Amino acid sequence: MGNFLAGKVVAVTGAGRGIGRAVAVAAAAEGAKVVVNDYGVAVDGASPTSEVAEAVVKEIEAAGGAAVAVADDISTMAGGQRVVDVALSSYGRLDGVVCVAGILRERMLFNMAEEEWDPVLATHLKGTFTVFRAASAVMRKQRAGTLVGFTSGNHQGSVSQANYSAAKGGIISLVRSAALGLDKYGVTANAVAPVARTRMSAGVPTELTEIGEPEDVAAFVVYLLSDAARDAGVTGQVYTVAGPKIALWAQPREVRAAYAEGGGWTPERIAQALPGSVGTDPMPMLARLAAMEAAARAGERPNA
Ligand SMILES: NC(=O)c1ccc[n+]([C@@H]2O[C@H](COP(=O)([O-])OP(=O)(O)OC[C@H]3O[C@@H](n4cnc5c(N)ncnc54)[C@H](O)[C@@H]3O)[C@@H](O)[C@H]2O)c1
């Protein structure tokens, strides 16, 4: 047992399996008391069971740590609130929340049903909001705390997971908004885009060339939850963790601008001026699309 998070109380959603489980176990091993939330569902979000969260609590306790299970659905306001309430009623404070819970419902955009869009947005994006909302009210009063959201490299765009990609992009904007809105209360917010071997990554249609274990991601999240990250001023950031690699994503910013002269823009003036001035910004994933489609036609899993 280490003491990187000694005295802290941390809540982790989706902590029954995969990356969330590794985060909960690592946080407890570093001295945190942990709320283990998991609705215990299949990859597509179906068939909930409370056993998954309880099993991780037993595992943490067996290793000498302290943990409590919450089997609620964090896509509901009540579920998000309960995760926070249980931290307060069990341990008296809340220093960090890590929103890892997620599901997949893959479909091409032109075939996607409302039943595939809504639950994916509800679990990832709203499920981060419900917990951030309840936790930030506590952290604002404490004048300290850490919020961690889980995004994906797929926030850049996805051929067959527009719902998931849109949710993950939304989580980045939510994290940046939390970082901006809570900075003056001493609360930090960051996002992690992991690549790790779990049941979820096993099912993706692309071959992940840089991949590691959930424990690699967990070590990074423990750092984000620590005083060391707060003292280093880490907030509003998006990091990828893939095995031995830690990478920082750029902040969104304007690339180039052009200004209308004399009378403003018309569609004709824009058509004339845009290609040679403001132009376009190459889309890395679009550039790789042809190679990915060729690999898929050859029956291989395309590299991503
Ligand atoms: N594994 C990867 O390579 C990878 C890549 C990019 C992003 N991610 C993201 O990392 C996170 C963890 O992914 P994972 O690979 O560990 O997945 P996983 O399927 O192994 O675990 C996800 C957990 O979330 C739980 N969950 C689902 N809906 C819930 C709800 N409404 N309330 C509470 N719990 C719920 C599930 O029961 C499950 O235990 C997800 O947000 C995922 O999108 C993972």
The ligand as a Gaussian input file, in Angstrom:
#p B3LYP/6-31G(d) Opt

LIG

0 1
 N      -10.836000       0.328000     -23.254000
 C      -10.403000       1.260000     -24.098000
 O       -9.441000       1.064000     -24.846000
 C      -11.105000       2.578000     -24.146000
 C      -10.788000       3.458000     -25.205000
 C      -11.375000       4.722000     -25.209000
 C      -12.245000       5.090000     -24.200000
 N      -12.565000       4.193000     -23.210000
 C      -13.492000       4.623000     -22.178000
 O      -13.028000       4.216000     -20.902000
 C      -14.154000       3.914000     -20.065000
 C      -14.025000       2.515000     -19.486000
 O      -14.054000       1.579000     -20.531000
 P      -13.720000       0.022000     -20.321000
 O      -12.998000      -0.389000     -21.535000
 O      -13.136000      -0.201000     -18.986000
 O      -15.219000      -0.589000     -20.397000
 P      -15.919000      -1.817000     -19.608000
 O      -17.089000      -2.200000     -20.432000
 O      -14.908000      -2.843000     -19.244000
 O      -16.436000      -1.117000     -18.238000
 C      -17.429000      -0.151000     -18.224000
 C      -18.211000      -0.308000     -16.936000
 O      -19.216000       0.743000     -16.873000
 C      -20.372000       0.187000     -16.266000
 N      -21.564000       0.986000     -16.613000
 C      -22.173000       1.072000     -17.826000
 N      -23.258000       1.856000     -17.763000
 C      -23.337000       2.307000     -16.466000
 C      -24.246000       3.163000     -15.784000
 N      -25.290000       3.714000     -16.414000
 N      -24.023000       3.416000     -14.454000
 C      -22.950000       2.869000     -13.806000
 N      -22.084000       2.031000     -14.427000
 C      -22.260000       1.751000     -15.736000
 C      -20.441000      -1.233000     -16.821000
 O      -21.252000      -2.074000     -16.025000
 C      -18.959000      -1.630000     -16.834000
 O      -18.611000      -2.333000     -15.655000
 C      -15.400000       4.134000     -20.911000
 O      -15.907000       5.432000     -20.710000
 C      -14.867000       4.001000     -22.327000
 O      -15.669000       4.690000     -23.268000
 C      -12.020000       2.948000     -23.167000

